[in-house]
Amino acid sequence: MQQPPVDLKPYFLTIDDLEDVIIEGVIDWAALFGNDNPVEIDVGSGRGLFLVDAGLAHRDVNYLGIELEYREGRHAARRLKKREMPNVRVLGGDVRVAFQKYIPPHSVRAVHVYFPDPWWKRKHRRRRLFTDQLVQQIATVLQPGGLVHAWTDVAEYFEVIEALMDHHEQFQTRSVLSEREALHDLDYQTSFERKKRQAGCKIWRGLWQFCAGD
C-alpha cells in the first residue's frame, strides 16, 4: 500500500502555501525564516546539495531554493528536515513567476544559478532560463552590491549568459575562483558539478555584481 506523502512544511512550500508569509503582496523574509538575516536565492536548486552545504556553513544567512520540479524540491526538503535547518527553505514553482510577483525588490544579497538546463536543440533554446527578462528580474530583486553566480559546463551557453549579463548596464563583471582539486566526494557546489568534474569536463563560472543607478 502506497504511503501518503510526508508533510515537509516549512522546508518545502509551493506558491499556494505562501499566504501566511505574504505581506503587501510579497514575501516577508522575517515571516518566512523567523529572523532578519540576509537572503540568498538558489535558482533551480535540484536535490539541494548547495542549499545544505551553504546553509550549514553560513547559519547566519537565509537560503531559498526555487525548483520547478516538485519531486526534486521535495528531495531537497527531506535533507533539510533531517538536519533541522531553519535557515533554508525550498519553494516549488517557476522562478520567473516568483521573481515577478513574490520576491521583494532589492531584498536579496545573492542569486546562484548553477548548471541551468542547456536545452540543446535549437528549436528548444527559447526555453532556456537565461534571457534579458530574467536578467532584469534579477536586477530588480538584488540589493545594491548583490552578486550573481552563474556556472555551466556548456561553453556556448556560458557565452550567452555572459553576453546577457554584460549587456545590462547595472551589472559589473567580477573575478571568479579558479579551479581546485576537490578535497572529498562532497566537496562540490552541486551534485551535477561533481558528476561533470569527475568526468573531466570544464566548468565555466561567472560572477557579476549589481550596481544600482543613482
Secondary structure, 3 states (H helix, E strand, C coil): CCCCCCCCCCCEEEHHHHHHHEECCEECHHHHHCCCCCEEEEECCCCCHHHHHHHHHCCCCEEEEEECCHHHHHHHHHHHHHHCCCCEEEEECCHHHHHHHCCCCCCEEEEEEECCCCCCCHHHHHHCCCCHHHHHHHHHHEEEEEEEEEEECCHHHHHHHHHHHHHCCCEEEECCCCCCCCCCCCCCCCHHHHHHHHCCCCCEEEEEEECCCC
